[in-house]
Amino acid sequence: MLIDKTNRGISISRQAELLGISRSGIYYKPVVDPYNLLLMRLIDEQYTRTPFYGSRKMTALLERNGYSVNRKRVQRLMHQMGLKAIYPRPNLSKANSEHKIYPYLLRELEIDKLNQVWGADITFIRLYRGWVYLVAIMDWVSRFVISWEISTSLEVDFCLMALEKAFIIGCPEIFNTDQGSQFTSTAFTGKLKEQDVRISMDGRGRVFDNIFTERLWRSLKYEEVYLKDYQNVSEAKQGIDQYMTFYNHERLHQSLNYQTPVEVYFQRSVIV
């Protein structure tokens, strides 16, 4: 990291802001258990291929491939990675009593306008010795990734940073997320309310509520993350920034009539 903790002229928070990272990234300490890291890599790759695998199937698959692991360990690692199987299941968890859960607003809604619906999601990004989390905000019609941030923790601050950056570019009618604590926090929903944005939250176990972001994660991991071994947070940020720029400006989407997200979002004409 380039942070100088002895510099009394510029605060640590300001140095982090200038480098474009969350403050929590300054104090990041690599995870030291290499076997857990190996298991997390394997789980991440399998989850990207089969996001409907829960801890039972994930444990069975690891055991079939010769890895000694029990279900409790897999559950703990998946929880640490923020992974949940996307199949319908009973509600076994209690919502935070301080966090309001908002209704799902997209059922039978025709989504055909720019800035009509934005979605946000968080994914796990592996490092050589550890991991970070990535949040992205996407416009659903154009597939344009409006903003993104990485963090070494699942605290809400990096989601707020992404939201503030997104509002510089535009503002949606509806903002859709899952029921993760970052998105249900009063700090996050309060920012949306300030902009008069309607808040929509996926029902638990709904498979297709965030399909566009799931496709982004799959593309990012197969085309960038799995091809590289990021050594540290700075390398991850640099690699992800470069990929997101490529995704927005160069990657052609069949669903967009072979245009890029930037061309669609900013309604640029393409001469062929």
N, C-alpha and C positions, 0 to 999 in steps of 0.2 A: 504494500500500500504506500501511497505517497503522502499520507497524513503525517504532519509534524506535530506531535503532541507537546513539544516543548515550546512551540511558537505561541507567545502570549499576545502577539499583535492581532492574530486572527483566531477566533474561537474554533473549536473542533467542529461544531455544527456548521459554521460558515465554510470551513475547508471541505467538509463532506458535500455541502451544497455546490461548491465550485467544481468538485470532481464528478458531480452527478450521481452520487450514491447516497443511500440512506445512512443516518448516523449509526444505526446498529451494525452496519458493515465494518465500521472502524475497529470494533472490539472483537471481530470474528476470530475464533480459535478453531483450528481444524479438529475434526473428529479423529480419534486415535485408534478405534477398533477396526482393523482392516477387514475382518470377516463380516461385520455389520455393513461396512461400505460395499463389499462384494454383493451381499444379499440385496442391498438397496438398489444397486445397479441392475441386478437381474430382475427384481420386482418392477423397477421403473420401465425397463425394456418390454417386459411381458404385459404390463398394464397398458402401455402405449399400443400394443397389438390387440389386446383383449381387455378393454376397460370394464367389461362386465364380470371379470374374475374377482371374487371376494377372497377373504383370507383363507378359507378352506381349500379352494381350488389352487390358490397361489402356493399354499404349503404343500399340497399334494404334488404339484408340478416340480417344485424345488427338490422334494424328496426323490421323485422319479429320476431327476437329473443328477442325483448323487450328493445333494447338499444336506447336511445334518441340521435340521431346524424344526421347531415345534410351532404350533399355530399361535400361541401367545406371543412368541417373538415376532412372527410375521405381522400379527395385529399391531403390535407396538411400533414396528418399523413403518407400516403403512400409515398409521396415525401420525407418526413423526413426519412423513412425507406428504401428508394431507391428501391421501388417496382413499377413495371409497368406490366400491363397485357400483356401476350405474344401472342396476336392475331394480325393479319394484320390490320393496321390502317394508316390513312394518316399522313404524316409528318407535325406535327403542331408546331414543335419547331425549333428554329434556332441554328445551330451549332456555337460553339465558333469560332469567326473569326480568332483567333490565333492558333486554333487547326486543323491540317489536318486530314481529314477522309480518311482512306485507303480502297481500294476495297476489296471485299470478294473473297478469293482465293480458297475456298473449294468446290465450285459448281462442281459436277461430278468428283471430285478428289477421287481416290481410296486411302484410308488411311489404310495402313497395315504394317507400319514400326515404330519401337520405335523411339522416338524423331523426328518423321516426323511432328506432329502437337501437340503443347501444347495449352491449353486454360486456361483463367483466368476469374474469376467472383467474385462478391462481394455479400454477403448476410447479413441480419439483424439478430442479436442474442440478445434475450431479457435477461435482468437482473431483479432482484427483484425490483429495483428502478432505471430503466434506460435501457440502451442498449449499445451494441458495434457493430462494423461491422467486418466481417471476409472476407478476400480475400484468395483464394486458386488457385494454379497453378497445372494443371493436364496434364499428358501425355495421349492422347486420346486412344492409342492402348492398353496400359497396365492398364489404370485407376489409375495409381500410382499418388498419391497426392505428388508432388515434394516439395512444400513448402506452408506455410500459415502464415498469420499474422493477429492480431486483432488490432483495433483502436477505439477510442471513437469519431472520426470524419471521414469525407469522404475526407480528404486531401490526396494528392498523396503519402505521405511519406511511409505509411505502404505497399502500393503496390510496391514501389521501394525496400523496405526491402525484401519483398517476392521474387521479381525478382532476386535480388543479391544473395539470398540464393539458388535459383533454379539453377543459373548459376554455382554454385560450383559443382553441381551434373551432369549437362549436358547442352546441348544446342539444341534447336529444329531447324528444317528447317523453319517452319511457326509458328507464334504465333497469335492465334485468340482470340479476345475479342469482347465485344459490343462497342458501341460508347460513353460510359461513359467518363466524363471529366478526370478521373484519367488515363484512358488508351489512350486517345487521346492527353494528355499533351506532350509537347516536352521533358520533363524530362523522361517520361516513354518510348516513342518511340525512344528517343535518345539512351537509354540503349540497346534497341533491335538492332538498326542500328550499334552500336559499335561491336556487335557480328555477324553482317551480317545475321541477322534473317529477313525473309520476314514477313511483317505485314499484317494481315487479320482482317477485322472488319465486324461484322454481319450487314446485312441490317436491318433497323428499322422494327419491327414487325415480324421478321422471328422466327418461333416457335421452330425449331429443331436445330438452330445453336449451342446452348450450352447445348444440352440435357444431356451430361455426367456429367457436373457440377451440373445441376439441380437435377439429381438423387442423387448426393453426398449430396446436401443440404437436400433433403427429408430424406435420411437415417440418416444424422447427427441429424436432428431435432427430428425425431421420436424415434431414438435409444439412444439419449443422451440429447439434450437440453430440450425437453418437459418432460423428466423424472426427471429433476433437476431444482431447482430454484437457479441459480447462484446469490450469494449475492453481488458480486463485480467483478471488472475486473480481479483480480487475480484468483478467482475461475473459471471464464469463461475460462481464458487462460489454466488453469490446466486441466479442463474437456475436452476442445477441443483438447489440445495436446494429452491427453490419448486416445481420440476417434480416432484421425487421425492415431495414431500409431496402434491401433487395426484395423482400416480400411485398412491400407497398409499391415500389417504383418499377420493378422489373419482372416479377413473377406473373406470368399470364394465367388467368383463371378461366377454365372452360365454362363455368357457370356465369361468368361475366362476358361471355362472347369473346373470349381470348383478349380481354383488356386487363390492365392492372388495376388494383384497388384505388390508386391515386387518380388515374384517369376517370374512373367512375365517380369517386367521391367529389372531386373538383370539377367534374363534368367537362373534361378536356376532350376535344375531338381527336380521333386517330385517323390519319391519312394512310391508306394502304394502296 
